[in-house]
C-alpha cells in the first residue's frame, strides 16, 4: 500500500512539474500587454557600422569615421508615412563602450524594415552651449516622440564622461535640432542636475491612427530611470520636474526584483503608450549575475519587460510581467560589444496598423521586431 501511495505521489508530482514547465514555455501575455513581437525573416540587423561615413568633428577639427565601431539603441517615430530612426553610433576613439564618442545618426524607411541612412550625424557634441555636458562622450540612447502639431522631441543622454544627464532637443524636421540642455536643470533649485539620470519614456497615445505625445491633467508626463522607474512632469516637454516622496527623495514607482529577469535594472524603454487598459511601459530588465538573478537566464542579460500603470494615477503600478516578452535569442543578439546577450528596446511606433519595436542587439547593431494585433502570436518562449 505504501508503494502505491508513493507511485501515485510521484505521478502527481511529475504531472504538476510538466504542467508548470509547459505554462512557462508558452509564456502567455495578459490582455493589457503588447505582443508578441516577431523578428522579420532575413531582415536583422537593419543597421550596422559603416566604415565609409566621414564627419568633420567639431571637438578635434578633424574628419572622423563617426559610425565605424558600433550602431545601436535607436529611437523611432513616424513622419509623413515613413519611419525615421535616430540611432546611437560610436567611433573608435576609445577602447570600450562609454570611452568612445557617441553621435546620433538618421535613417528613413518606407516599410519600417529597410532603411536609407544619412552620411552625417544629426545630433552630436558640437561647439555649442552644451559642451560641458556632451564633450567628449557625446549624445547617447535617444527616445523620440512627436506632438499633434508636428514638433519632435528627443530625450537623450548627455555624456561628458563624468556624469550622464538626460537632455532634451526639439525639431520640426528630425534633422535640424535645437538643444535645450539637461531636463532637470532648474527643478528643485538644481538638486538633481548633477545626479546621474538616464532613459526617459515620454507618454504617448494613438490618436486618429497616429502615435502622438499625450497630456495628463494638462501636463506632459514621462517615466525615466536606469535602476528604478521614476516619473516627471512638464509644461513644455524640455523642462521637467521629477516626482518626489514625502522626504523629498525621488519617488520610486518600480524597482528590480530578486529572482526575476529584471533583478539588476528596470530601465525605461520606448515612449510609454496610453491604452484602454492603462499606461503600458516597455522597459529593459537586466538579470543579476549572482544569487539574486533568475537562473533561467544568463547573468547580465538584458531582456524586455512590460508594466501597466493606472491612467487616473500614472504612479500606481497595476501589473507587471514576471517573464520577459522579448529576450536575446538570435546570434546577433548575443555576439558583439555586450556578449552576455542584449535586446535593448528604445523605439516603438504605430505604423501600418502594426507595432514596430526597434532595439539594439548586443550594443552593436540595430534590429526590429513587429507585432500585428490582428494575429495572435506568442512572445519569446522561456526555453529555446
Steps between C-alpha positions, in 0.01 A plus 500: 500500500784739586657433159168582332481835680858571405429420136187716500690789658783467248256504206317803641829684558617426145169627359522825694862560398423434134192724511698781657781457249259517207332808643835673543613405150178632349557833679152638428444875538222671698240688296655839580846422362627561146622199305629263400760663284645304209839553341447529122677224308840588354470869591710552813725676569352796314787742576866408547824702525614685188874557469454741209297770677721802566411799717690816587512477879458841672695379803819404318457694177582178314300263284392190691331173412212576734310167465795273450482288815138442605147610409227423753224620738260675259213743554212487251215718376267516199521809277302545176424129479860389551693367798798707611764364735748693709763243587804519723833457326849469644834579341829333591634775726497274809557141599151409622144626533474837679864583415421583137298791361134439417296689241146452373455389143188533284333225296167496312278219369180460298424154642656517847746225408742630237673827582697763314748692715647847492875513484517767772372485860212733592562535874853501637742679737541834326672830572187625675369586846476129594875431487533455875238225494585324169877526446665255442250214552224635279129430451368157596188281519219720365123466531291711262131590466289760320221740597176531305628821337818333376762598759750220556653457844804285567608417854855364504802450724758778503831335586811695600665186644437630849123508557230374260209745481169490320484776240227621264497627142216599267458506124247548223673279244696241705823627344562845647482493879490767768667382819338609828749344740448287813130450564532522882718812495254725684285253696525539878773762457721258307498226762502222238718671238821323598344164577533226233177489298410284200224344291192722460174355363253779429130408500334455159166384363361386166263774384341504156724208409815697591720457806543840663613646832217503754416717799372403843317762706632771270865393531744283311604186685791261474656201666876497533786325676767237458491293819155600629199643317429862592267763352498868408261764367546800270311795354721533191666156444854632555497614865395214727422463869567157656235363734623467858369334816422656839872502587591682180665194347421376150170313500568136409221350289667166430830335593705186421361171634709219644464179304365664185646598161509865620686428824772761429340780295154616397601751232227688314469421131302661214234769551224367727160439337158585640250221422147406603642282777740763635848632429739238364869556565743278313834477680839332499570257781853385583544168675729488803816299454483348849255344741237772448461414131250283313687175440311434176688786332866591468640740756527851361245435225279791395145387416181698447210525745174692529321683781143627522422827680165655588377767256340695782813475716805438277717432806289198600642171374217258409683215330841372395625209294687237700688375195632702204285534190815541290851376573833424329460192282673570170878487446516874424337565840766303683815593312651847502593772742274349770552126478271406791208556264299817446175610341493862613169654394474875439274556198131411466270631225146436382548452125278341235265364771784320675745568782864520392754454780857617437784387721875473538643150480806429717572877504626457144220502239148636441215250461121488469209280610134536400173434681178474301199536737285314247711188546533308825870420522672385819796691650848350517489168688691474825695200374646456151 
